[in-house]
Amino acid sequence: MASTNTSSPGEQSDISASVIPVLSSSLKFVLSNLKNTVQNPLSPENYPLWSSQVLKICRANGLESLLDPSSPVPTKLLHRANGSTTPNPEYAQWILNDQNLAASLCSTISSSILPYVLNLESTSAIWTTLQTRFQSTNRSRVIQLKNALHNVALKNLTMVQYLNEVKTLVDQIAAAGGHIEEEDIILYILRGLPPQYQSFKTSIRTMTQPLNLDQLYSFLITEEIHMTADFANPAVTESSNTALFSNRGRGRRNRGRSYGSTHSVKESSTPAPTCQICLKRGHTANDCWHRMNAQFVPKTQPSNKALVAEPSSDYTDWYLDSGASSHLTKSLNNLSISSPYHGTDGITIGDGSSVSIANSGKGLLPTPSRKLTLSKILHSPSIHYNLLSISQLTKDNNIAIIFNPSGFVFKDLTTQQVILQGPCREGLYPLRTPATVKNHALTTIRNMSSVWHNRMGHPSNRTMHIIASSQPLLHIDSHLPNCHSCNKAKAHKMVFESSKNRSSLPLELIHSDVWGPAPVLSNSGFSYYVLFIDDCTRFTWLFPMKHKYEVTCIFSSFKLYIEKYTSHKIKCIRTDGGGEYLSHNFKQLLRNNGISHQISCPYTPEQNGVAERKHRHLIETTRTLLDTASAPMSYWPDAVLTATYLVNRMPSPNTHNVSPYELLHHRTPEYAHLRIFGCA
């Protein structure tokens, strides 16, 4: 006979209470994909985007109730009829879902905001706190954002970046409780366009049909592409080439589409650079298509190469002569090293007569790829032409000269590379060299200390003498020429009085200060940099920044790195009273790590003199590097990072003529790998 199992209500409740809660498939999906969906962690600037992404993925998976503080929470315990209690399985399931979602939500919040929500116990509490903090309906916030929208401009941004900036401001205004009509947004966008878009703005304003934002976005992107294509046309003016060079990105070695802003055509006054390889204007050797092509021979140009057809007093004409045993010149300026000739020999010319020799010496013959040596030059004012001895030229430089009816070619016998070519005119083979290029080349060869002065970032004469005495292989002589860039860039007022106190161990005291905003926005969008200087070794660390509030995050990363690297702890930091150093986050970071904070008095930069003096040193060196390289000011982060690298390796009176690098790393710095800033 079959039997049936029955259980009492109390037994059923015990069974239900023992059920282990499990994650639903929808929650598993959210936990696995939330961080991928929200790629940018929450920051004060992107709350509207962040909240929209989180809300959509939670709503799509039925988890929106966990974000709502008004949604009922199951009771923790169930009360039985007999008065006893038992755990509520619904509460166990709810707490499992809520805590997993809260943990996943915290993983999408930046480290600067995370401390404000770490102590909150539920997802809804975290969500509500962030809403309260970032969705304030404060009227002053709305006014501030509208003023920023009123002043937004294209400047050095691409069109996509510009439109995204406008959209971000509009979203922030909406999040703060404000509202802007679509027509007003269109007017703000048009207002921020540069004069190059004047015809475009006129056509938009005169349209009879209403225009929405999506259509305007499409028109603007298309217009930028057309203007970029126009600037890329070889027939454009030199100023257009300059604008493209100043704003072109470095991605893909500039082989992709140019997204440079056309706004800088008006603002850019830097002349277009000339490539050292192909000799064309508008790009540098770093970006040249022919950089790795050893067989490439550039076409001659009247502006900066030999063998041009136009007569000019700035050029020296030489003629290739197979019958001459020595090079002959009528001008003493063609000799870089010369001495009076005291012999009795003369020069026998074509008609059989002889002329006297006044001087003898050496010189250089510049070519696009290298300079050729003229080792035996005889100078006589009585001759009428400058003659190059083919036998002497080929022997001294290991080259071959190939003649044909239309001209001649110089070929390097080692690399088989063509280094020079020229025409044949009236049966002669003339070679024209620019006098200005020659003179600069001779000056450089005559005084190698000038080259090392440029390579090392324009240090003082005293520093150069110290390096020369410790590095004899660098061939730095005692004669240091007057540097025009140093005179131009290093003008300054009286220095601050130096302190007599010095830390005895690394990281006992760190000096810090923020420089900026820069007069020119960099190509990477940087406007500031922050310095950290070790008081013991005077070693300097520099970090470019887009905003001042990045100081806290940068110092946190710097502290972690340098303490592990040196096995010392930062004990004290000395700064001015800037808001970035007085912020709650920065103070909390110092308190949590036991770092004391010394703040200079207002209007007393002398009390933070180490950082202030370092600013001057780095900015002077940066300006000098940019001036020497004729580089645009938008490359200032590259120059100031190079300056920091060089200054750390320069001996200084403040460190008893030992470099900060040697004091920190306990080894002498290397100099042989240095090259002049801006060279290819």
C-alpha positions as CSV (number, residue, x, y, z in Angstrom):
1,M,0.0,0.0,0.0
2,A,1.5,3.4,-1.1
3,S,2.3,5.9,1.6
4,T,2.5,9.6,1.4
5,N,5.0,12.0,3.1
6,T,3.5,15.0,4.7
7,S,5.2,17.8,6.6
8,S,4.0,20.4,9.0
9,P,4.0,24.1,8.2
10,G,6.9,24.5,10.6
11,E,9.0,21.9,8.8
12,Q,8.2,23.7,5.4
13,S,9.6,27.0,6.8
14,D,12.7,25.2,8.0
15,I,13.3,23.8,4.5
16,S,12.7,27.2,2.8
17,A,15.1,28.9,5.3
18,S,17.8,26.5,4.4
19,V,17.7,27.3,0.7
20,I,21.1,28.8,-0.4
21,P,20.7,32.0,-2.5
22,V,22.3,32.0,-6.0
23,L,23.1,34.8,-8.4
24,S,20.6,35.2,-11.3
25,S,21.8,35.0,-14.9
26,S,20.9,38.7,-15.4
27,L,23.0,39.8,-12.4
28,K,25.9,37.6,-13.5
29,F,25.8,39.4,-16.9
30,V,25.9,42.8,-15.2
31,L,28.8,41.9,-13.0
32,S,30.7,40.5,-16.0
33,N,30.1,43.5,-18.3
34,L,29.6,46.6,-16.1
35,K,33.2,47.6,-16.1
36,N,33.5,47.0,-19.9
37,T,30.4,49.0,-20.5
38,V,31.5,51.9,-18.3
39,Q,35.0,52.3,-19.7
40,N,35.8,55.7,-18.1
41,P,35.7,55.7,-14.2
42,L,33.4,58.2,-12.6
43,S,35.0,61.7,-12.2
44,P,33.5,65.1,-11.5
45,E,33.4,65.8,-15.3
46,N,31.7,62.7,-16.6
47,Y,28.9,62.0,-14.1
48,P,26.0,62.4,-16.7
49,L,27.6,59.8,-19.0
50,W,28.5,57.4,-16.2
51,S,25.1,57.5,-14.6
52,S,23.4,57.0,-17.9
53,Q,25.5,53.9,-18.7
54,V,25.0,52.4,-15.3
55,L,21.2,53.0,-15.3
56,K,20.7,51.6,-18.7
57,I,22.5,48.3,-18.1
58,C,20.7,47.9,-14.7
59,R,17.3,48.7,-16.2
60,A,17.9,46.3,-19.1
61,N,18.6,43.4,-16.6
62,G,15.8,44.1,-14.1
63,L,18.1,45.5,-11.4
64,E,16.8,49.1,-11.3
65,S,15.0,48.5,-8.0
66,L,18.4,48.1,-6.3
67,L,19.3,51.7,-7.2
68,D,16.0,53.1,-5.9
69,P,16.1,53.8,-2.1
70,S,12.3,53.8,-2.0
71,S,12.1,50.1,-3.1
72,P,11.1,47.9,-0.1
73,V,13.8,45.7,1.4
74,P,12.7,42.2,2.6
75,T,12.8,41.7,6.4
76,K,15.8,40.0,7.7
77,L,13.8,37.5,9.8
78,L,10.5,35.6,9.4
79,H,8.3,35.2,12.5
80,R,6.6,31.9,13.0
81,A,3.2,31.3,14.5
82,N,4.7,29.8,17.7
83,G,6.7,33.1,18.2
84,S,10.1,31.9,17.0
85,T,12.0,33.5,14.1
86,T,13.9,32.1,11.2
87,P,16.1,33.8,8.5
88,N,14.2,35.1,5.5
89,P,15.5,33.6,2.2
90,E,14.2,36.6,0.3
91,Y,16.4,38.9,2.4
92,A,19.4,36.5,1.8
93,Q,18.8,36.7,-1.9
94,W,18.4,40.5,-1.8
95,I,21.6,41.0,0.2
96,L,23.5,38.8,-2.2
97,N,22.3,40.8,-5.2
98,D,22.7,44.2,-3.6
99,Q,26.3,43.6,-2.3
100,N,27.5,42.1,-5.6
101,L,26.1,45.1,-7.5
102,A,27.5,47.6,-5.0
103,A,31.0,46.0,-5.3
104,S,30.8,46.1,-9.1
105,L,29.5,49.7,-9.0
106,C,32.5,50.8,-6.9
107,S,34.9,49.3,-9.5
108,T,33.7,52.0,-11.9
109,I,34.4,54.9,-9.6
110,S,37.7,56.8,-9.7
111,S,40.1,56.7,-6.7
112,S,39.5,60.4,-6.0
113,I,35.7,59.8,-5.4
114,L,35.7,56.3,-4.0
115,P,36.5,57.4,-0.4
116,Y,33.1,59.2,-0.2
117,V,31.1,56.0,-0.8
118,L,33.3,53.3,0.7
119,N,31.4,53.3,4.1
120,L,27.9,53.1,2.5
121,E,26.3,49.7,2.9
122,S,23.9,49.4,0.0
123,T,23.8,50.0,-3.7
124,S,20.9,52.5,-3.4
125,A,22.9,54.5,-0.7
126,I,25.9,54.7,-3.1
127,W,23.6,55.8,-6.0
128,T,21.8,58.4,-4.0
129,T,25.0,59.9,-2.5
130,L,26.5,60.3,-5.9
131,Q,23.3,61.9,-7.3
132,T,23.3,64.3,-4.4
133,R,26.9,65.2,-4.9
134,F,26.9,65.6,-8.7
135,Q,23.3,66.5,-9.6
136,S,23.2,69.6,-7.5
137,T,20.6,72.1,-8.6
138,N,22.7,75.0,-7.4
139,R,21.9,78.1,-9.5
140,S,25.5,79.3,-9.4
141,R,26.7,76.0,-10.9
142,V,24.2,76.4,-13.8
143,I,25.4,80.0,-14.3
144,Q,29.1,78.8,-14.3
145,L,28.4,76.1,-16.8
146,K,26.4,78.4,-19.1
147,N,29.3,80.9,-19.0
148,A,31.7,78.1,-20.0
149,L,29.4,77.1,-22.8
150,H,29.3,80.7,-24.0
151,N,33.1,80.9,-24.1
152,V,33.8,77.5,-25.7
153,A,35.8,77.6,-28.9
154,L,37.4,75.3,-31.4
155,K,41.0,76.6,-30.9
156,N,43.4,73.6,-31.2
157,L,40.7,70.9,-30.9
158,T,39.5,68.7,-33.7
159,M,35.9,69.1,-34.7
160,V,34.9,65.8,-32.9
161,Q,36.6,67.0,-29.7
162,Y,35.0,70.4,-29.9
163,L,31.5,69.0,-30.4
164,N,32.1,66.5,-27.5
165,E,33.1,69.4,-25.3
166,V,29.9,71.3,-26.1
167,K,27.8,68.1,-25.5
168,T,29.5,67.6,-22.1
169,L,28.7,71.1,-21.0
170,V,25.1,70.8,-22.1
171,D,24.8,67.5,-20.2
172,Q,26.3,69.0,-17.1
173,I,23.8,71.9,-17.2
174,A,20.9,69.4,-17.5
175,A,22.3,67.4,-14.6
176,A,22.4,70.6,-12.5
177,G,18.8,71.3,-13.2
178,G,19.2,73.8,-16.0
179,H,17.9,73.7,-19.6
180,I,19.1,75.0,-22.9
181,E,17.1,75.1,-26.1
182,E,18.5,73.2,-29.1
183,E,18.5,76.5,-31.2
184,D,20.7,78.1,-28.5
185,I,23.1,75.2,-28.6
186,I,23.5,75.6,-32.3
187,L,24.3,79.3,-31.8
188,Y,26.9,78.5,-29.2
189,I,28.6,76.0,-31.5
190,L,28.7,78.5,-34.4
191,R,30.0,81.2,-32.1
192,G,33.0,79.1,-31.2
193,L,34.1,78.5,-34.8
194,P,37.2,80.4,-36.1
195,P,37.1,82.9,-39.0
196,Q,38.0,80.1,-41.5
197,Y,34.4,78.9,-41.0
198,Q,32.8,82.3,-41.7
199,S,31.3,81.2,-45.1
200,F,30.0,78.0,-43.4
201,K,28.4,80.0,-40.6
202,T,26.8,82.4,-43.0
203,S,25.2,79.5,-45.0
204,I,23.8,77.9,-41.8
205,R,22.3,81.2,-40.6
206,T,20.6,81.8,-43.9
207,M,19.0,78.4,-44.3
208,T,15.3,78.6,-44.7
209,Q,14.6,75.1,-43.4
210,P,15.0,74.4,-39.6
211,L,18.3,72.6,-38.6
212,N,18.7,70.1,-35.8
213,L,21.8,69.3,-33.9
214,D,22.4,65.9,-35.6
215,Q,22.4,67.6,-39.0
216,L,24.7,70.4,-37.8
217,Y,27.2,67.8,-36.5
218,S,27.2,66.0,-39.8
219,F,27.8,69.3,-41.7
220,L,30.6,70.3,-39.4
221,I,32.5,67.0,-39.7
222,T,32.1,67.1,-43.5
223,E,33.3,70.8,-43.6
224,E,36.4,69.9,-41.5
225,I,37.3,67.1,-43.9
226,H,37.0,69.4,-46.9
227,M,39.1,72.1,-45.3
228,T,41.7,69.5,-44.3
229,A,41.9,68.3,-47.9
230,D,42.3,71.9,-49.1
231,F,45.2,72.5,-46.8
232,A,46.8,69.2,-47.8
233,N,46.9,70.4,-51.5
234,P,50.5,71.2,-52.5
235,A,49.3,74.4,-54.1
236,V,48.3,76.0,-50.8
237,T,50.2,78.9,-49.3
238,E,53.1,78.5,-46.9
239,S,50.9,79.6,-44.0
240,S,48.6,76.7,-44.6
241,N,51.5,74.3,-44.5
242,T,52.6,75.8,-41.2
243,A,49.2,75.3,-39.7
244,L,49.0,71.7,-40.7
245,F,52.5,71.0,-39.2
246,S,51.7,72.7,-35.9
247,N,48.5,70.7,-35.3
248,R,49.2,67.4,-36.9
249,G,49.2,64.4,-34.6
250,R,52.0,61.9,-34.3
251,G,49.9,58.8,-34.6
252,R,50.7,56.4,-37.5
253,R,53.7,58.6,-38.3
254,N,51.1,61.1,-39.8
255,R,50.1,58.7,-42.6
256,G,46.4,58.8,-41.6
257,R,43.9,61.6,-42.0
258,S,44.9,64.9,-40.5
259,Y,42.6,66.0,-37.7
260,G,44.5,69.2,-37.0
261,S,42.3,72.2,-36.2
262,T,42.1,74.8,-39.0
263,H,41.7,77.5,-36.3
264,S,45.5,77.7,-35.8
265,V,46.0,79.0,-39.4
266,K,45.3,82.5,-38.0
267,E,47.2,82.1,-34.8
268,S,50.3,80.2,-36.0
269,S,53.2,82.5,-36.8
270,T,56.0,79.9,-36.8
271,P,57.5,79.4,-40.2
272,A,57.0,76.0,-41.8
273,P,59.9,73.7,-41.1
274,T,62.1,72.3,-43.8
275,C,62.8,68.6,-43.9
276,Q,66.5,67.7,-43.6
277,I,66.1,64.7,-45.9
278,C,63.9,65.7,-48.9
279,L,64.3,69.5,-48.3
280,K,60.6,70.1,-48.7
281,R,58.7,72.5,-46.4
282,G,55.9,71.6,-44.0
283,H,57.4,68.6,-42.1
284,T,60.5,67.4,-40.3
285,A,62.9,64.6,-40.9
286,N,61.1,62.5,-38.3
287,D,58.0,62.4,-40.5
288,C,59.7,62.1,-43.9
289,W,58.6,59.2,-46.1
290,H,62.2,58.9,-47.3
291,R,63.8,58.6,-43.9
292,M,64.8,55.0,-44.2
293,N,65.5,55.1,-48.0
294,A,69.3,55.2,-48.4
295,Q,69.0,55.5,-52.2
296,F,66.8,58.6,-52.1
297,V,68.3,61.7,-53.6
298,P,66.4,65.0,-53.0
299,K,65.6,67.4,-55.8
300,T,67.5,70.6,-55.6
301,Q,65.7,73.7,-54.3
302,P,66.9,77.3,-54.7
303,S,66.3,78.1,-51.0
304,N,68.7,75.7,-49.3
305,K,70.7,73.5,-51.8
306,A,73.6,73.9,-54.2
307,L,73.4,73.7,-58.0
308,V,70.6,76.3,-58.6
309,A,70.3,78.2,-61.8
310,E,69.6,81.6,-60.5
311,P,72.7,83.9,-60.0
312,S,73.2,85.0,-56.4
313,S,76.0,86.6,-54.4
314,D,75.3,84.2,-51.5
315,Y,76.7,81.3,-53.5
316,T,80.2,80.1,-54.3
317,D,80.7,78.5,-57.7
318,W,83.2,75.6,-58.1
319,Y,84.2,73.9,-61.3
320,L,85.2,70.2,-61.4
321,D,88.7,70.0,-63.0
322,S,90.4,66.7,-63.9
323,G,93.7,68.4,-64.6
324,A,94.1,70.1,-61.3
325,S,96.3,68.5,-58.6
326,S,95.0,70.7,-55.8
327,H,91.8,72.7,-55.1
328,L,92.1,76.3,-56.2
329,T,90.1,79.3,-54.9
330,K,90.1,83.0,-55.4
331,S,88.4,83.7,-52.0
332,L,90.0,83.2,-48.6
333,N,86.5,82.7,-47.2
334,N,86.4,79.3,-48.7
335,L,89.1,78.0,-46.3
336,S,88.0,77.0,-42.8
337,I,91.6,76.6,-41.7
338,S,94.3,78.7,-43.5
339,S,97.9,79.8,-43.1
340,P,100.1,82.0,-45.2
341,Y,102.1,80.2,-47.9
342,H,105.8,80.8,-47.7
343,G,107.0,78.5,-50.5
344,T,108.3,79.5,-53.9
345,D,106.0,77.4,-56.0
346,G,103.2,78.9,-58.1
347,I,100.1,77.9,-59.9
348,T,100.4,77.2,-63.6
349,I,97.2,78.0,-65.5
350,G,95.9,77.0,-68.9
351,D,97.8,79.7,-70.9
352,G,101.1,78.6,-69.5
353,S,101.5,81.6,-67.1
354,S,102.1,81.2,-63.4
355,V,100.4,83.0,-60.5
356,S,101.5,83.2,-56.9
357,I,100.0,81.3,-53.9
358,A,98.9,83.5,-51.0
359,N,97.5,81.0,-48.6
360,S,96.9,77.3,-48.2
361,G,94.5,75.4,-46.0
362,K,91.4,73.1,-45.7
363,G,87.7,73.5,-46.2
364,L,84.3,71.8,-46.5
365,L,82.0,71.1,-49.3
366,P,78.4,70.7,-48.0
367,T,76.1,68.1,-49.7
368,P,72.5,67.1,-48.8
369,S,73.7,63.9,-46.9
370,R,77.2,64.8,-45.6
371,K,80.0,67.3,-45.8
372,L,82.9,66.5,-48.1
373,T,86.5,67.4,-47.0
374,L,88.7,69.7,-49.1
375,S,92.0,68.8,-47.6
376,K,94.4,70.8,-49.9
377,I,93.2,74.2,-51.0
378,L,95.5,76.8,-52.5
379,H,94.4,80.4,-52.4
380,S,95.4,82.9,-55.0
381,P,93.5,86.2,-55.6
382,S,94.8,86.3,-59.2
383,I,92.8,83.4,-60.5
384,H,89.2,84.0,-61.8
385,Y,87.5,80.7,-61.0
386,N,87.3,78.2,-58.1
387,L,88.5,74.8,-59.2
388,L,87.9,71.4,-57.5
389,S,90.6,68.7,-58.1
390,I,88.7,65.5,-59.0
391,S,91.6,63.3,-58.0
392,Q,92.0,65.1,-54.6
393,L,88.3,65.1,-54.0
394,T,87.7,61.4,-54.7
395,K,90.8,60.3,-52.7
396,D,89.9,62.4,-49.6
397,N,86.3,61.4,-49.4
398,N,86.2,57.8,-50.8
399,I,83.7,58.8,-53.5
400,A,83.3,58.2,-57.2
401,I,82.3,61.0,-59.7
402,I,80.4,59.8,-62.7
403,F,80.1,62.1,-65.7
404,N,77.5,62.0,-68.5
405,P,76.4,64.4,-71.3
406,S,73.7,65.9,-69.0
407,G,75.6,66.2,-65.8
408,F,77.5,64.5,-63.0
409,V,76.8,62.3,-60.0
410,F,78.8,62.0,-56.7
411,K,78.5,58.4,-55.3
412,D,79.7,57.1,-51.9
413,L,81.8,54.0,-52.5
414,T,81.0,52.6,-49.0
415,T,77.2,52.8,-49.0
416,Q,76.7,53.1,-52.8
417,Q,74.4,56.0,-52.1
418,V,74.2,59.0,-54.4
419,I,75.1,62.0,-52.4
420,L,75.1,64.8,-55.0
421,Q,74.2,65.5,-58.6
422,G,74.6,68.4,-60.9
423,P,74.2,69.7,-64.5
424,C,76.5,70.1,-67.4
425,R,76.6,73.7,-68.8
426,E,78.5,74.7,-71.9
427,G,80.8,71.8,-71.5
428,L,81.7,72.5,-67.9
429,Y,80.5,70.9,-64.7
430,P,79.7,73.7,-62.2
431,L,79.1,73.0,-58.5
432,R,77.3,75.8,-56.6
433,T,77.4,75.8,-52.8
434,P,75.6,78.2,-50.5
435,A,78.0,80.4,-48.6
436,T,75.8,80.7,-45.5
437,V,75.6,76.9,-45.1
438,K,79.3,76.6,-45.6
439,N,80.1,79.2,-43.0
440,H,77.9,77.6,-40.4
441,A,79.4,74.2,-41.0
442,L,82.9,75.5,-40.7
443,T,82.1,77.2,-37.4
444,T,80.7,74.0,-36.0
445,I,83.8,72.0,-37.0
446,R,86.1,74.7,-35.7
447,N,84.5,74.7,-32.2
448,M,83.0,71.3,-31.1
449,S,82.2,72.8,-27.7
450,S,79.3,74.7,-29.3
451,V,77.8,71.3,-30.4
452,W,78.1,69.9,-26.9
453,H,76.7,73.1,-25.4
454,N,73.6,72.5,-27.5
455,R,73.4,68.8,-26.8
456,M,73.5,69.3,-23.1
457,G,70.7,71.8,-23.0
458,H,72.8,75.0,-22.9
459,P,74.5,74.7,-19.4
460,S,76.6,77.5,-18.0
461,N,80.3,78.0,-18.9
462,R,81.3,76.8,-15.5
463,T,79.3,73.6,-15.8
464,M,80.8,73.0,-19.3
465,H,84.4,73.3,-17.9
466,I,83.6,70.8,-15.1
467,I,82.3,68.3,-17.7
468,A,85.3,68.9,-20.0
469,S,87.7,68.1,-17.2
470,S,85.9,64.9,-16.2
471,Q,85.1,63.7,-19.8
472,P,88.2,64.3,-22.0
473,L,86.9,62.0,-24.7
474,L,84.1,64.5,-25.5
475,H,86.7,66.9,-27.0
476,I,85.2,70.0,-25.3
477,D,87.8,72.7,-25.5
478,S,88.2,75.7,-23.2
479,H,86.8,78.2,-25.7
480,L,83.0,78.5,-25.3
481,P,81.4,80.7,-27.9
482,N,78.8,83.3,-27.1
483,C,75.4,81.5,-27.4
484,H,72.6,83.7,-28.9
485,S,69.9,81.4,-27.5
486,C,71.2,81.6,-24.0
487,N,71.4,85.4,-24.1
488,K,67.8,85.5,-25.4
489,A,66.2,82.9,-23.1
490,K,68.0,83.3,-19.8
491,A,67.2,86.9,-18.9
492,H,66.0,87.0,-15.2
493,K,65.8,89.0,-12.1
494,M,67.8,88.6,-8.9
495,V,68.0,85.1,-7.4
496,F,66.5,84.1,-4.1
497,E,68.8,83.8,-1.1
498,S,69.8,80.2,-0.6
499,S,69.1,78.3,2.6
500,K,71.9,76.8,4.7
501,N,69.9,73.8,5.8
502,R,69.9,70.5,3.7
503,S,68.4,67.1,4.3
504,S,70.9,64.3,5.0
505,L,68.9,61.5,3.4
506,P,66.8,61.2,0.2
507,L,63.1,61.9,0.5
508,E,63.3,63.5,3.9
509,L,62.0,66.6,2.3
510,I,60.3,67.0,-1.1
511,H,59.8,70.5,-2.6
512,S,56.8,70.8,-5.0
513,D,55.1,73.4,-7.1
514,V,52.8,73.7,-10.1
515,W,53.7,75.7,-13.1
516,G,51.0,77.0,-15.5
517,P,48.8,77.6,-17.3
518,A,51.2,77.5,-20.3
519,P,50.8,80.3,-22.8
520,V,50.2,77.7,-25.6
521,L,48.2,74.5,-25.2
522,S,50.5,71.5,-26.0
523,N,49.7,69.0,-28.8
524,S,48.7,66.5,-26.2
525,G,46.4,69.0,-24.4
526,F,48.8,69.8,-21.4
527,S,48.6,73.2,-19.8
528,Y,50.5,72.6,-16.5
529,Y,53.2,70.6,-15.0
530,V,54.1,69.7,-11.4
531,L,57.6,69.4,-9.9
532,F,58.8,67.1,-7.1
533,I,62.4,67.9,-6.0
534,D,64.4,65.9,-3.4
535,D,66.0,68.3,-1.0
536,C,69.0,65.9,-0.4
537,T,70.0,65.1,-3.9
538,R,68.1,67.9,-5.8
539,F,67.0,65.3,-8.3
540,T,63.8,66.5,-10.1
541,W,60.7,64.6,-11.2
542,L,58.3,66.4,-13.6
543,F,54.8,65.4,-14.7
544,P,52.8,67.4,-17.3
545,M,49.1,67.9,-16.4
546,K,45.9,69.0,-18.1
547,H,44.3,70.2,-14.9
548,K,45.6,71.2,-11.5
549,Y,43.4,68.8,-9.6
550,E,45.5,65.9,-11.0
551,V,48.3,66.8,-8.4
552,T,46.8,64.5,-5.8
553,C,46.6,61.4,-8.1
554,I,50.1,62.1,-9.5
555,F,51.7,62.6,-6.0
556,S,50.1,59.3,-4.9
557,S,51.6,57.4,-7.8
558,F,54.9,59.2,-7.4
559,K,55.1,58.4,-3.7
560,L,54.4,54.7,-4.4
561,Y,57.1,54.5,-7.1
562,I,59.9,56.5,-5.5
563,E,59.6,54.9,-2.1
564,K,60.0,51.4,-3.6
565,Y,62.8,52.6,-5.9
566,T,64.9,54.3,-3.2
567,S,63.8,52.2,-0.1
568,H,63.3,55.6,1.7
569,K,60.0,57.1,2.9
570,I,58.8,60.6,2.1
571,K,58.7,62.4,5.5
572,C,57.8,66.0,4.6
573,I,56.6,68.0,1.6
574,R,57.0,71.8,1.2
575,T,54.6,73.6,-1.1
576,D,53.0,77.0,-1.6
577,G,49.3,77.7,-0.6
578,G,47.8,76.7,-3.9
579,G,44.4,75.2,-3.9
580,E,45.7,71.9,-5.4
581,Y,47.8,71.4,-2.2
582,L,45.1,72.6,0.2
583,S,42.3,70.3,-1.2
584,H,40.7,67.8,1.1
585,N,41.9,64.9,-1.0
586,F,45.6,66.0,-0.9
587,K,45.5,66.7,2.9
588,Q,43.8,63.3,3.5
589,L,46.5,61.6,1.4
590,L,49.3,63.2,3.5
591,R,47.5,62.3,6.8
592,N,47.0,58.7,5.8
593,N,50.7,58.3,5.1
594,G,52.1,60.3,8.0
595,I,53.6,63.0,5.8
596,S,54.0,66.5,7.3
597,H,53.1,69.5,5.1
598,Q,55.1,72.7,5.1
599,I,53.2,75.6,3.5
600,S,54.9,78.9,2.5
601,C,53.4,82.2,3.6
602,P,51.3,84.1,1.1
603,Y,53.2,86.3,-1.3
604,T,56.5,84.8,-0.1
605,P,57.9,82.6,-2.9
606,E,61.3,82.7,-1.2
607,Q,60.1,80.2,1.3
608,N,59.6,77.7,-1.5
609,G,62.7,78.9,-3.3
610,V,64.0,75.5,-4.4
611,A,60.9,74.8,-6.5
612,E,60.7,78.4,-7.7
613,R,64.4,78.4,-8.8
614,K,64.0,75.1,-10.5
615,H,61.0,76.5,-12.5
616,R,63.3,79.2,-13.7
617,H,66.1,76.9,-14.6
618,L,63.8,74.5,-16.5
619,I,61.8,77.2,-18.3
620,E,65.0,78.9,-19.4
621,T,66.4,75.6,-20.7
622,T,63.1,74.8,-22.4
623,R,62.9,78.2,-24.2
624,T,66.5,77.7,-25.3
625,L,65.9,74.3,-26.6
626,L,62.8,75.4,-28.5
627,D,64.6,78.5,-29.9
628,T,67.6,76.5,-31.1
629,A,65.4,73.9,-32.8
630,S,63.0,76.5,-34.2
631,A,60.2,74.3,-32.8
632,P,56.7,75.5,-32.2
633,M,55.7,76.4,-28.6
634,S,53.2,73.6,-28.6
635,Y,56.1,71.2,-28.1
636,W,56.9,72.7,-24.7
637,P,56.1,69.4,-22.8
638,D,58.7,67.5,-24.8
639,A,61.2,70.3,-24.3
640,V,60.7,70.7,-20.6
641,L,60.9,66.9,-20.0
642,T,64.2,66.9,-22.0
643,A,65.4,69.9,-19.9
644,T,64.6,67.9,-16.7
645,Y,66.5,64.9,-18.0
646,L,69.5,67.1,-18.8
647,V,69.4,69.2,-15.6
648,N,69.4,66.1,-13.5
649,R,72.7,65.1,-15.1
650,M,74.4,68.5,-14.9
651,P,76.9,69.2,-12.0
652,S,75.7,72.1,-9.9
653,P,77.3,74.3,-7.2
654,N,74.3,73.4,-5.0
655,T,75.4,69.8,-5.0
656,H,79.2,70.5,-4.6
657,N,79.7,70.1,-8.4
658,V,78.2,66.6,-8.5
659,S,75.1,65.9,-10.6
660,P,71.8,65.0,-8.8
661,Y,71.8,61.8,-10.9
662,E,75.1,60.7,-9.3
663,L,73.9,61.6,-5.8
664,L,70.7,59.5,-6.2
665,H,72.0,56.6,-8.2
666,H,75.6,56.5,-7.0
667,R,77.1,56.4,-10.4
668,T,78.3,58.9,-13.0
669,P,75.9,59.9,-15.7
670,E,76.6,59.1,-19.4
671,Y,76.7,61.9,-21.9
672,A,77.8,60.2,-25.2
673,H,74.2,59.2,-26.1
674,L,73.0,62.8,-26.0
675,R,71.8,64.6,-29.2
676,I,70.7,68.1,-29.9
677,F,67.0,68.6,-29.1
678,G,64.9,68.5,-32.3
679,C,67.3,66.7,-34.5
680,A,66.2,63.7,-36.6
